[in-house]
Amino acid sequence: MLIDTHCHIHEPDYPISFDEVNSNSTKAGVEKMICVGTSVESSRLAIDFANKYDNTYAAIGVHPHDAKDGCGDIRKLLSNNSSVVAVGEIGLDYYYEYSPRDVQKAVLRQQIQMAIGKDLPIIFHVREAFDDFWPIFDSYVSNGQRIRGVMHCFTDNAENAKKCLERGLYIGVGGFSTFVKDEEQKNIFKDIPLAKVLLETDAPFLTPVPFRGKINQPAFVREIAVYLANLRRVSLEEISVATTANARSLFNI
Ligand SMILES: [Zn+2]
């Protein structure tokens, strides 16, 4: 059994029906999926989706792209909903920089506080912004507060992978790992302790090999698992057992 810990299939413009997503997932051995919000509205939809379908769960939060609109009702949504398993995706994105950096930082801090207050894990999105991210993260830890979570869709270097692991974060491995050419990055996916790996599709984005060009879907998490098994010379079974146990323990699902 496999779990897709990060997808956006709840969005209204996602082109594949849940019936089809679900039957493909079942065939591929993917039994659970976490629908991740990126704005207040998208978070609301993720909760509705998770309430409607048994094997789906919701993560809610405002993505750095949308930070300019503030966190709105996220706090309220968090206090009213038991189907929410994480805060996310939240973080800093200086690659696109759709929101000003100071606003991204402020909105990240507000949402980290909410997660700590609810004792929920966090799904982090950090792109080309680790130099500003680590001081924020570490300020909570040096205050004696505990942050649990995952660095979603990891595409950075070995040094930042090491920093994630030193801080107890899981590393989200997605379709990117199946087509990355850079040797240092390839080695990261080979070497992260299995006890710290979570699988994710980020559907509809980042479709793994051999389905490049198609719309991504949770069933394809199997391709990522197969790729990792080959890369690390272990069985598919070993990858499945470890990553599923990790997802269950982090998200309590
Ligand atoms: Zn995402």
Boltz pocket constraint, residues with backbone or C-beta under 6 A from the ligand:
constraints:
  - pocket:
      binder: B
      contacts: [[A, 6], [A, 8], [A, 36], [A, 89], [A, 202]]
      max_distance: 6.0
